[in-house]
Amino acid sequence: MKYLIIPVLILTSVAVSGNKLNSTAEKENKTSTKSPVQWELVWEDHFDVAGLPDSKIWSYEEGYIRNNEAQYYTKERLENVRVENGNLVIEARKDNWNGHKITSASINTYGKKSILYGRIEVKAKLPTGIGTWPAIWMLGDVFKQGTGWPACGEIDIMENVGYEPDVIHANIHTKAYNHVKGTNKGNKITIEKPYEKFNVYAVEWFEGHMDFYLNDKLYFSFKNEGTGSGTWPFDKPHYLLINFAVGGAWGGQKGIDETIFPQKYYIDYVKVYRKKK
């Protein structure tokens, strides 16, 4: 989820972000499977208690946050975010709530569940339709402490835009490598109808590299170049975000089909592991 609002420039640079491939990852995409690393569970949320998501884990963004997106993120509003039938549901609605034409939700673990290295795994079924832009991603805790984007670091575990419904993207953003400069590092993979079934989206984050998976298939790797925080700000804790954006600089490049709403984004579970010693 590209964080910074850059009028005009972001409209073109995000398009580059979505299509910028890593040649090594392209080769790996054909052959790589499940990681051989052994993991142990640190924490998880299976969303098995109905109502609002667990407040010991999740907080909310509220308002119009970034990227000229069309949705207003609400806080603790069951119509937009709730746990039901064993899933977290984030629902985008065209409901003109309090004068806001389209509402949705964005939740995060800042201040409650920081993560530094490990495997972050989310099982999800995506919304779909022209204008949808669901994401699973991470930002450095230092973003909330005054370090700006992209110096704080951003890890995009999963992004999908509704005008390319079967394409899943993974990206990283740093001071040196980001979509504003057109230098971000990432890759994409195609999967059939991720809006009809659940899939597992994951990153395995080590001191020296990151590996991104879709259903245990590796499709993007990013290495620590050892040149400092400008290229690798990923030696500090990050927090997890799950959001359902509508429109915006990337998701809205082909408009918004307002007839599709409401649309629901389902999360079956979130699991965070650490490497076994």
Secondary structure, DSSP 8 states (H G I E B T S, - for coil): ------TTHHHHHHHHHHH---HHHHHHHHH--S----EEEEEEE---SSBS--TTT-EE--B--STTBSEEE-SS-TTTEEEETTEEEEEEEEEEETTEEEEE-EEE-TTT--B-SEEEEEEEE---STTEEEEEEEEEGGGGGT--TTTT-EEEEEE--TTSTTEEEEEEE-SSS-TTTT--EEEEEE-S-TTTS-EEEEEEE-SSEEEEEETTEEEEEEE--SS-TTT--TTS-EEEEEEEEEBHHHHTTT---GGG-SEEEEEEEEEEEEE--
